Amino acid sequence: MADGGIGVDDGPVPVTADPARPRRRIDDTERDRRRAQSDAFLLLLCAGVILASILLTPSDARLALHGVEIPPLCMFKRITGHDCFGCGLSRSFTYMGHGQVANAFRMHKLGPLLYLVVAAQIPLRARAVFAWWRRSRQGDGRAGDGTTPPGPGVGRG
């Protein structure tokens, strides 16, 4: 019933937004800042992995840091005694960090490829973070601040 009576379904009730909590839209500047933060995080993470692979000393049994052996961290192997699909990956990365590609392949077949993927992230993420930093300092017109540099032939007399 359209007159508000009981017993007849008028269809779904429209859901209205709570006026006390207006819906927040993310503008381009905020989206760029968040993307730059995730790029910076991945840059630091990948750089840390590569640095660790260089600092650690590789061996077939265990890794060592300045002569101190690091115990295996694989919980699956500790519990079952069997290798998991990732066992040998840390040793493979460490061999790659020391330029021993054959040994890296021997420890884990995908190790060298994954090492290269991680290493490739460093310049890619650094470039993205630097580009965001430069845009945020100079203004690129996205924030509407009027600091967009003129294009070719514009403003030249």
SULTA-V105970 format. One record per pair of residues at least 6 apart in sequence whose ideal C-beta (glycine too) atoms are under 8 Angstrom apart, sorted by sequence separation. I is the first residue (numbers start at 1). GAP is how many residues later the second one is. D is the distance in Angstrom with one decimal. If there is no record, write none. Layout:
i: {I	I}
gap: {GAP	GAP}
d: {D	D}
This chain:
i: {1	17	57	63	64	72	76	77	95	105	139	141	150	1	56	57	62	63	77	104	105	135	139	141	2	26	56	57	62	76	95	96	104	139	140	1	56	57	62	74	95	138	139	55	57	62	74	77	76	93	101	104	138	74	92	95	74	92	56	92	96	91	92	95	96	73	91	89	93	97	88	89	92	96	88	91	92	87	89	93	86	89	93	88	92	89	93	63	63	60	63	59	58	56	58	57	58	56	58	53	58	52	53	56	52	58	53	54	49	53	54	52	53	58	50	60	53	50	49	50	46	50	46	46	47	46	43	42	43	46	43	42	43	40	39	43	39	40	39	36	35	36	39	36	35	36	33	32	32	33	32	32	29	28	29}
gap: {6	6	6	6	6	6	6	6	6	6	6	6	6	7	7	7	7	7	7	7	7	7	7	7	8	8	8	8	8	8	8	8	8	8	8	9	9	9	9	9	9	9	9	10	10	10	10	10	11	11	11	11	11	12	12	12	13	13	14	15	15	16	16	16	16	17	17	18	18	18	19	19	19	19	20	20	20	21	21	21	22	22	22	23	23	25	25	27	28	31	31	32	33	34	36	37	37	38	39	40	40	41	41	41	42	42	43	43	44	44	44	45	45	45	47	47	62	68	69	69	72	72	73	75	75	76	78	79	79	79	82	83	83	85	86	86	89	89	90	92	93	93	93	96	97	97	99	100	103	103	104	110	113	114	114}
d: {7.1	5.8	6.9	7.4	6.5	7.1	7.4	6.1	7.5	7.0	4.9	7.6	7.7	4.2	4.8	4.4	4.9	4.8	6.3	5.1	5.9	7.6	7.7	3.6	6.6	7.8	6.8	7.1	6.4	4.1	4.3	4.6	4.8	3.1	6.6	7.2	5.6	7.8	7.3	7.9	3.9	6.7	6.5	6.4	7.6	6.9	5.9	6.0	7.9	7.5	5.9	7.1	7.2	7.2	4.5	6.2	5.7	7.5	7.4	4.0	6.7	4.4	4.0	7.6	5.6	7.8	7.5	7.6	6.1	7.8	4.1	4.8	2.6	4.2	4.1	8.0	6.8	7.7	7.7	7.7	7.8	5.5	5.3	7.0	7.2	7.2	7.9	6.2	6.3	7.3	5.8	7.6	5.8	8.0	3.9	7.4	4.7	4.8	7.8	4.4	5.9	7.9	5.0	7.3	8.0	7.0	6.3	4.3	6.9	3.1	7.3	7.9	7.9	7.0	6.8	7.5	7.2	6.6	5.5	5.8	5.0	6.8	7.3	4.3	5.7	5.4	7.2	6.0	6.4	6.9	3.8	5.1	5.7	7.3	4.7	6.1	4.4	5.1	5.1	7.0	7.6	5.7	7.4	3.7	7.3	7.5	7.4	5.9	7.2	7.7	7.9	7.1	5.7	4.7	4.9}
